[in-house]
Amino acid sequence: MRSSSLSPVVLPGWRWQAFLDKAVELLTPFEPQPYPVPEPFLWRSDKGGSASRPFEVTTATWACRTNKLRQVRAAFVEGGDAASVLNFVINPSCEFELPFFGADLVTLPNGHLLALDLQPALKNDAIHTQAVWEKLIPLHSQWSVHLPSGGPIPAEAEPFFSPGFLWTRIPLGAEGDQLIQAAVMPAFISYLNLYLSLVNEACPVDKSRSEKLLEGQLRYSKYRALKDPARGMLSRFHGAEWTETYIHKVLFDL
């Protein structure tokens, strides 16, 4: 069992371990401190599947905070052939002009669904977006040519994604494994390095700007909590009550 949100997470067979390890490594210079996560959500294991094909599923949470980042958190699900997931989100302090960082790495029985972005709190505000997008869009161009498109996103989701949104669906097996190694991992590292460079450069904003950023962050968090695509999966694995508390009080606690 884990006693702290900063305790290492090692899930046997978990596909996305190397991504978490790299993220933790890159965050180390920022002197991360534990983020309060209630004990029931640090680690939970349950039985899933049918009587003839049972499996064990584990959901765990790693989280920290720094002087400029309100909450950095990673949610992991490992259920063997049923699901293997890393949802990694960085929520900045509203006192700094920063976007969110978001990575969804999902393996399901029918394939991999993979997404990366530096997500705006104020998409229609050039002060908030222009300097970020000038650096992000070239990264998207660099990596998107190596990956098939994931298809259109819902219109209601568009305010919460940037033009640098990298979204792909790739098959299971050797082809998908090769793409993850050759394109998805380096894209993840380049997006995260860009984000952390923005954090390094960020200076405090004034009170009125901070309030506007907070409003945008609240809209994002409310949307993500209401539309979380993992809700059904987590409810099947761990029950609806645990899942709703996890989504609203841990994953999107703003």
Disulfide bonds with the S-S distance in Angstrom:
none
